[in-house]
Amino acid sequence: MARFLLIHGASHGAWCWDALRAALVARGHEATAIDLPAHGDDSTPPAEATLDRYVAAILAALSEPAIVVAHSMAGVPATAAADRAPDRVARLVYLCAYLPGDGASVGSLVQAQATQPLRAAIRRGADRDSFTFAPELAPELFYNGCPPDTVARALDRLTPEPVVAQATPVSLGGDIAEVPRSYILCTEDHAIPPEDQRRMASALPPGDVHERPWSHSPFFSAPEALADLLGDIAAG
């Protein structure tokens, strides 16, 4: 059985993994989820939620080696964490996530996309240190195919997304090459275009890329199937 560390994406928190964690535990795995700084129940002010603090939070949760599952924007800090401590990451799994090279940021990877589905939904905060997603647009972008009651609960828990971490380029020293990596490509994703996921995933061996007909949030729409796939990835 495997040990998993689950890292949420923008505006979410450890809460979004509840159904998947339960499914993984039911299959005999260990699964832990954390709040990144300024997300979920973490009280860090958005202006202080830096990329380095994200990385430190991930590394602090890796007291033992684990398979790190990074969703969406978490692909960037998770890559940096694996690069800094490759011995603590048994495998890094990108779940429809941004996969950076040295010098890339979440912002630069978004700008590199052929289309910008999130742009119309972004609302900059009055503090200029964070942004939110328009609640009338978020369901179709993030939660297509998810149960309506789950979507309603998720919308109530979204937090402002810090700007500084998204704008900071990641600095990779090369040790990420020691870490086995997989990509779960979600072909019904309306937030990160599948063609851009496919482009980023091309940096990995084809056998480590897994396409599924899922939306941007399969931990809501298909937690049992996602748990099965993660178990297969761990075993393989």
C-alpha positions in Angstrom: 0.0 0.0 0.0 1.1 3.6 -0.6 1.3 6.8 1.3 -0.1 9.9 -0.5 0.2 13.6 0.2 -2.5 15.7 -1.5 -1.9 19.3 -2.5 -4.9 21.4 -3.6 -5.1 24.0 -6.3 -6.0 27.7 -6.4 -8.6 29.0 -3.9 -9.2 25.5 -2.5 -7.9 23.7 0.6 -7.4 20.3 2.2 -11.2 20.0 2.4 -11.5 19.4 -1.4 -9.8 16.0 -1.0 -12.2 14.5 1.6 -13.9 12.1 -0.7 -10.7 11.0 -2.4 -8.9 10.6 1.0 -11.7 8.3 2.1 -11.5 6.3 -1.1 -7.8 5.9 -0.8 -8.0 4.8 2.9 -10.7 2.3 2.0 -8.2 0.7 -0.4 -5.6 0.4 2.3 -3.5 3.5 1.5 -2.5 6.4 3.8 -3.6 9.8 2.6 -3.0 13.2 4.0 -4.1 16.6 2.7 -2.8 20.0 3.7 -3.8 23.6 3.5 -1.2 25.8 1.6 -0.6 29.2 3.2 -3.6 31.5 2.9 -5.9 28.6 1.8 -8.5 26.6 3.7 -8.1 27.1 7.4 -4.6 28.7 7.2 -4.6 32.3 8.3 -1.6 33.6 6.4 -2.3 36.9 4.8 -2.4 36.7 1.0 0.5 39.2 0.6 2.7 36.8 2.7 1.7 33.6 0.9 4.9 33.3 -1.2 6.0 30.4 -3.4 8.8 29.6 -0.8 6.1 29.3 1.9 4.1 26.9 -0.3 7.2 24.8 -0.8 8.1 24.9 2.9 4.5 23.7 3.8 4.8 20.8 1.4 8.2 19.7 2.7 7.0 20.0 6.3 4.3 17.5 5.5 6.7 15.0 4.1 8.1 13.6 7.3 8.2 10.3 5.4 8.5 9.7 1.7 5.1 9.9 -0.1 3.5 10.1 -3.5 2.7 13.7 -3.9 -0.5 14.5 -5.8 -0.6 18.1 -7.0 -3.7 19.6 -8.5 -3.8 22.6 -10.9 -1.5 25.5 -9.7 0.0 23.2 -7.0 2.1 21.5 -9.8 4.5 24.5 -9.5 5.3 24.4 -5.8 5.2 20.6 -5.7 7.8 20.5 -8.5 10.0 22.9 -6.5 9.6 20.8 -3.3 10.5 17.6 -5.2 13.5 19.3 -6.7 14.7 20.5 -3.2 14.1 17.1 -1.5 13.9 14.3 -4.1 14.4 11.7 -1.4 11.1 12.6 0.2 9.0 12.3 -2.9 8.4 8.7 -4.0 6.5 10.0 -7.1 5.0 13.3 -8.2 1.6 13.0 -9.8 0.3 16.1 -11.7 -3.5 16.1 -11.6 -4.5 18.4 -14.5 -1.7 20.5 -13.1 0.9 23.0 -14.3 4.2 21.3 -14.9 6.9 23.9 -14.9 10.5 24.0 -16.2 13.1 26.1 -14.6 12.1 29.8 -14.5 8.4 29.2 -15.2 5.6 30.4 -12.9 1.9 29.7 -12.7 1.4 33.0 -14.4 3.8 32.3 -17.3 2.3 28.9 -17.9 -1.2 30.3 -18.0 0.0 32.9 -20.5 1.5 30.2 -22.7 -1.9 28.6 -23.1 -3.5 28.8 -26.5 -6.7 30.0 -24.9 -7.5 31.7 -21.6 -10.7 30.2 -20.2 -10.1 31.6 -16.7 -9.5 35.2 -17.7 -13.2 36.3 -17.7 -13.8 34.8 -14.3 -10.9 36.5 -12.4 -11.8 39.3 -10.0 -8.9 41.2 -8.5 -9.3 41.9 -4.8 -9.4 45.4 -3.4 -6.1 44.7 -1.6 -4.5 43.9 -5.0 -2.7 41.0 -3.2 -5.3 38.4 -4.2 -8.1 37.5 -6.7 -11.2 35.5 -6.7 -13.3 33.7 -9.3 -16.7 34.9 -10.3 -19.1 32.5 -8.6 -21.5 32.5 -11.5 -18.7 31.2 -13.8 -16.7 29.0 -11.5 -19.1 26.0 -11.7 -18.7 25.5 -15.4 -14.9 26.1 -15.3 -14.0 24.0 -12.3 -16.9 21.6 -11.6 -18.6 20.5 -14.8 -19.9 17.0 -14.2 -19.8 17.3 -10.4 -22.8 16.8 -8.1 -24.7 20.1 -7.6 -24.7 19.8 -3.8 -20.9 19.3 -3.9 -20.5 22.3 -6.2 -22.6 24.5 -3.8 -20.5 23.4 -0.8 -17.2 24.0 -2.7 -18.3 27.5 -3.8 -18.9 28.4 -0.2 -15.4 27.4 0.8 -13.3 29.0 -1.9 -10.8 31.5 -0.6 -9.1 34.5 -2.3 -6.0 33.3 -4.3 -2.7 35.0 -3.5 -1.1 36.8 -6.4 2.6 36.7 -5.3 3.0 32.9 -5.4 1.5 32.7 -8.9 3.8 35.4 -10.2 7.0 33.9 -8.8 9.2 31.9 -11.1 10.3 28.5 -9.9 14.1 27.9 -9.6 15.0 24.3 -10.2 18.4 22.9 -9.5 18.0 19.7 -11.6 17.3 17.2 -8.8 13.7 16.9 -10.1 15.1 14.6 -12.7 15.6 12.0 -9.9 11.9 11.9 -9.1 9.5 9.6 -10.9 6.6 11.7 -12.3 3.1 11.0 -13.7 0.5 13.2 -15.3 -3.3 12.6 -15.2 -4.7 14.5 -18.1 -8.4 15.4 -17.8 -9.9 15.7 -21.3 -13.1 17.5 -20.1 -11.2 20.1 -18.2 -12.7 23.6 -18.8 -10.0 25.5 -16.7 -6.7 24.2 -18.1 -7.2 23.3 -21.7 -6.5 19.6 -22.4 -4.2 20.5 -25.3 -2.0 22.5 -22.9 -2.1 19.7 -20.4 -0.9 17.4 -23.2 1.9 19.8 -24.2 3.1 20.0 -20.6 2.8 16.2 -20.1 4.9 15.6 -23.1 7.9 16.3 -20.9 7.3 12.9 -19.2 7.5 9.3 -20.7 4.3 8.4 -22.6 3.7 5.5 -20.2 3.4 7.9 -17.3 0.7 10.0 -18.9 -2.9 8.9 -18.1 -5.9 10.4 -20.0 -9.3 10.3 -18.5 -12.6 11.9 -19.5 -12.8 14.0 -16.4 -13.3 17.7 -15.6 -11.0 19.9 -13.6 -12.1 18.4 -10.3 -12.2 14.6 -10.5 -11.8 14.5 -6.7 -15.4 15.6 -6.7 -16.8 14.0 -9.9 -14.9 10.7 -9.9 -13.2 10.1 -6.5 -13.5 6.3 -6.6 -12.1 6.0 -10.1 -9.4 8.5 -9.3 -8.4 6.5 -6.2 -8.2 3.4 -8.4 -5.9 5.2 -10.9 -3.7 6.5 -8.1 -3.4 3.0 -6.7 -2.4 1.7 -10.1 0.2 4.4 -10.5 1.6 3.6 -7.1 1.7 -0.1 -7.8 3.3 0.4 -11.3 
